[in-house]
C-alpha cells in the first residue's frame, strides 16, 4: 500500500467494484477465506491483511452513516475556524494541477489525474501536504480528489480526508515529508520520470531535490527552474514546522478540546481498541492530537 510503483499490480484493485457495487464485500470475504483454506496462490497472511481492510471499510462507512455532516464540517467541532479563513487559491491550483515544485507530490497528482487511481499512502500524503504544508481546508481538496477517484466512496473518503487533515481530534496528525516519501518510495526516480517528464534527465536522488542543484548543473540536464518546472511553492520543512505549531497552539488555546475529542472517540473510535471501562466513562483524559492512538487506514 506504500509504493506507487508496485501498488497498481500488488493491490487488489477491487475498490472500483466495491464502490460501484459490481462486487460485494460478502463475495470478497468468501473468496478470500476460500483461498486461505485452499492454501494455494496468495499467502494466507496477505489475504488476512486484505480481509482486515474490508472490516476497516465497514468501520469508516459507519462513521458517515452515523453522522452524515462529516462530509461538510469538522468531526471535532473545536477545529471549526482552524483553516476556513486561510484559503490560498494559488496554492490550491498548484496542488490540483501537480505543479507544486515538489516532484514526488506532483507525480502522484498527475498519476491520479491520468488514471483515476493511486495507492493509499500516496492519497494520505496528498491530503496531508494540502492540509499542512499548504494549509488548505480539507473540504476543497477533498472535493477535488473525490472527482478524480474512480473508486470514490463517500463513507471512506470524508472520514479519511478529515483524519489526514488533523481535525478528528482522535488521530495522530501525520505530516508527511514530501521529499522523504519520494526518496523512500521512488529511490531511482523512475516514478517521477514517468509522470514529471520535464525532470526526466535528472539523476537520482536529485530528481527529488532539483532546487538543491546549482542552475548551471540543472542546465546541463536541460532544466531551468521557473521555466521548465516550477520552483517549490514553499520550503516544505518550514511549512511543516509552522503547521505543527498552529495545530498545537489551536489545541492549547481553545478550551474544551479534550472533552470534545472524548465525545468523538466514544462515537467514532474503533471498539476493538477501547476497553469497556473507557466506553463506560471511566477513561483517562482524551489525548491531545499528538498523543492519540487510533491509527490510519492509509498506513
Residue pairs with C-beta under 8 A, 6 or more apart in sequence:
1 7
1 11
1 119
1 120
1 121
1 298
1 299
2 119
2 120
2 121
2 185
3 119
3 121
3 185
3 186
4 107
4 108
4 111
4 118
4 119
4 122
4 185
4 186
4 191
5 185
5 186
5 190
5 191
7 118
7 119
7 120
7 122
8 117
8 119
11 119
12 50
13 117
14 23
14 28
15 117
15 151
15 153
16 117
16 150
16 151
17 23
18 24
18 25
18 28
18 57
18 151
18 153
19 150
19 151
19 152
19 153
25 54
25 57
25 58
28 54
29 51
29 54
32 47
32 50
32 51
33 47
33 51
35 41
35 42
35 47
36 44
36 47
36 48
53 297
56 297
57 153
57 156
59 270
60 155
60 156
60 159
60 160
60 297
61 153
61 155
61 156
62 155
63 70
63 75
63 155
63 159
63 268
64 70
64 71
64 154
64 155
64 158
64 159
65 155
66 267
66 268
67 75
67 267
67 268
70 158
70 159
70 162
71 154
71 158
72 139
73 80
74 80
74 82
74 162
74 167
75 159
75 162
75 167
75 168
75 169
75 264
75 268
76 167
76 168
76 169
76 170
76 257
76 260
76 261
76 264
77 260
78 169
78 254
78 256
78 257
78 260
78 261
79 166
79 167
79 169
79 250
82 167
82 246
82 247
82 250
83 131
83 135
83 136
83 137
83 138
84 137
86 135
86 137
87 136
87 137
87 140
88 134
88 135
88 136
91 134
91 135
91 136
91 233
92 130
92 134
92 136
92 140
92 141
93 99
94 100
94 101
94 230
94 233
95 105
95 109
95 126
95 129
95 130
95 134
95 136
95 141
96 109
96 144
97 109
98 105
98 106
98 107
98 108
98 109
98 110
98 113
98 195
98 196
99 106
99 230
100 106
100 109
100 129
100 134
100 230
100 232
100 233
101 211
101 225
101 229
101 230
101 231
101 232
101 233
102 129
102 178
102 179
102 182
102 232
102 233
102 236
103 182
103 192
103 196
103 199
103 207
103 208
103 210
103 229
104 178
104 179
104 181
104 182
104 185
104 186
104 191
104 192
104 208
105 125
105 126
105 129
105 178
106 195
106 196
107 182
107 186
107 191
107 192
107 194
107 195
107 196
108 118
108 122
108 125
108 126
108 195
109 126
110 195
110 196
111 118
111 191
111 195
112 118
112 126
112 145
112 148
112 149
113 148
114 195
116 148
116 149
116 150
116 151
117 149
117 150
117 151
118 126
120 297
120 298
120 299
121 181
121 185
121 298
121 299
122 185
123 145
123 160
123 164
123 298
124 160
124 164
124 174
124 176
124 296
124 298
124 299
125 176
125 178
125 181
126 141
126 145
127 138
127 141
127 142
127 145
127 160
127 161
127 164
127 165
128 164
128 165
128 174
128 175
128 176
129 176
129 178
130 136
130 138
130 141
131 137
131 138
131 141
131 164
131 165
131 166
131 243
132 166
132 173
132 175
132 239
132 240
132 243
132 244
133 175
133 178
133 234
133 236
133 239
133 240
133 243
134 233
134 234
134 239
135 239
135 243
135 246
138 161
138 162
138 164
138 165
138 167
141 161
142 157
142 158
142 161
145 157
145 161
146 152
146 154
146 157
149 157
156 297
159 168
159 268
160 296
160 297
160 298
162 168
163 171
163 296
163 297
164 174
164 296
164 298
166 173
166 247
166 289
168 264
168 268
169 257
169 260
169 261
169 264
169 265
169 286
169 289
169 292
170 261
170 264
170 265
170 268
170 269
170 286
170 287
170 292
170 294
171 289
171 292
171 294
171 295
171 296
172 289
172 290
172 292
172 293
172 294
172 295
172 296
173 244
173 247
173 289
173 290
174 296
174 299
175 240
175 243
175 244
177 236
177 237
177 240
178 236
179 208
179 209
179 236
182 192
182 208
183 205
183 208
185 191
186 192
186 208
187 204
187 205
188 204
189 202
189 203
189 204
189 205
189 207
189 208
192 199
192 207
192 208
193 199
193 200
193 207
196 229
198 223
198 228
198 229
199 207
199 210
199 223
199 229
201 221
201 222
201 223
202 210
202 213
202 218
202 221
202 223
203 221
206 212
206 213
210 218
210 223
210 225
210 229
211 225
211 231
211 232
215 224
215 225
218 224
218 225
222 228
223 229
225 231
247 289
248 290
251 257
251 288
251 289
257 288
258 285
258 286
258 287
258 288
259 286
261 286
261 287
261 292
262 283
262 285
262 286
265 274
265 286
265 294
266 279
269 294
270 294
271 279
273 293
273 294
277 283
278 284
287 293
